[in-house]
């Protein structure tokens, strides 16, 4: 299930999502949901809808939130912390980038954007490049500033087995340090004899 929160007009929002889906299929052979669920622009209404959706959907249902918001908007903290509390992966996109993509520019931006979405949803985008030649793979996303959640750590072995860990509150701690420490411990648990590790931070190896 793909939820979309967007400050743009609906036509822009769905045009952007259509382009996103087409590029994801063409570049990564990944299918995104054809019919996303548009969240109310009122943040409280959006939160209520997400909470109700979690109660009514099957536990095995995979969910993701795509948020199109203004740069440096306070909505970033509200949305990402809500997602962290509910355990739903989220990706925020600058509305100007979304508009540019709808206008036919910044298409190269889509590759990193989609790779980030795939990673946060539990995929392994780096297999497209190194074919799992290393012992361990770790991905982490940090940036929940309001309540200081870090989003999630994902640890893989060479066979592609993985564990997704929802973010935790790390009040009074450095978010990067806390999340990296957690991922290193998980990597040791998965492969204590491993000699090599690939670390993915915000889509960059």
C-alpha positions, 0 to 999 in steps of 0.5 A: 500500500502506497500512501501519498501526502502532498502539498501539491494539487492532485493533478501534479501529485498523480502525474509525479507518481506516474512518472515515478512508477514508470521509471522504477519499472524501467530502471529497476524492474520494480512495480509500485502500487498502481493506485496510491492512497492520497492522505488528507492535507490536514496533518491530524486527519492524515494521522487518524487515517493512517492509524485506522488503516493499520488497525483494519489492514492485515499485519502482512500488508506492506506499507509505505508513505511518500510525502511531497512537501516544501523544503525545510517544512515543519511537516517533515518532522511531523510526518517522519515521526508519525511514520516512525511511531507507526512503523511505516517507512517514509520518503519525503520529496521536495515539492519543487523537485516533484514539479520539475520532474513533472515538467520533464527536467531533473529526471536523473534525480529519480534514480537515487529517489527510487533507490532510497524508496526501495531501500527503506521498504526492505529492498537491496538496491546495491545488488544491481552493482556488486552482486553481493560480493561482500559479507554484510550489507547495512543501510541506515536512514537518520533524520527524525529531529522532532522526537529524535527518531532514527528511521531504520537499520537494515542488515543483510548477509550475502544470501540477501536475508535481512532484518528491518528495525524500526527507529527508536527514540535516542534522546540526548544521543547522537543519532548517527552514532546511535544508529551506526552502533546498532547496525554494527552490532546487528552485522556482528550478530549476522556474520561474526566471521565476516571480513567485509561490510558495505554501509549505505547511508541515505542512498550513498555507499 
